[in-house]
């Protein structure tokens, strides 16, 4: 029996697609990648893959086929957090989801915090230029969820909890350092100093160092692609 193909529709500038890329890298998955050009999306993409016309998206469940014309027998799966769980289920030996039920619950609790707190706070600060105080307070809440001595979000093994937040952390560091956002000019470096240099956020800094040292991060995160002065020109909101 032929191995079902995994076709992954992505874009290197997408923070949400990058989550799933981290998971695939950690699982050492054999994936066919197809990059969707945000500025010139193919006409076939919405009707054949994702009606919302967004990335990431995944086609799974049939022998290898043309990414531009995937088999109608295949499953179409979308939304980055759903895809993270799907990848973890496809590759149970990867450890992306722990086998222990309590640890699995901790992973999902952390992901819920990222979804309900991190995404809105990031949009408010970087996209609308709202108070950095509210953003910093949210980051402090996330830091409180990190185990004091463990390497990652729920222990010493990289999980989908880490994949869910890693692209945010990396972009925060890059954008703040380069003072890129809808906030007032000069705000970014000050917030960068607080989050990435101060003793108050030492645990967060160590966490980012642990994540960025992994091969999955090195293979997935390209600062050149994410120099977001260019991202604003093409619509930064859709890239996130």
Buried (B, 14 or more C-beta within 10 A) or exposed (E): EEEBBBBBBBBBBBBBBBBBBBBBBBBEBEBBBBBBEBEEBBEEBEEBBBEEBBBBBBBBBBEBBEBEEBBEEBEBBBBBBEBBBBBBEBBEEBBBBBEEEEBBEBBBEBBEBBBEBBBEBBBBBBBEEBEBEEBBEBBBEBBEBBBEEEBBBBBEBBBBBBBBBBBBBBBBBBBBBBBBBBBEEEBBEEBBEBBBEEEEBEBBBEBBEBBBEBEBBEEBBEEEBBEBEBBBEEEBEEBB
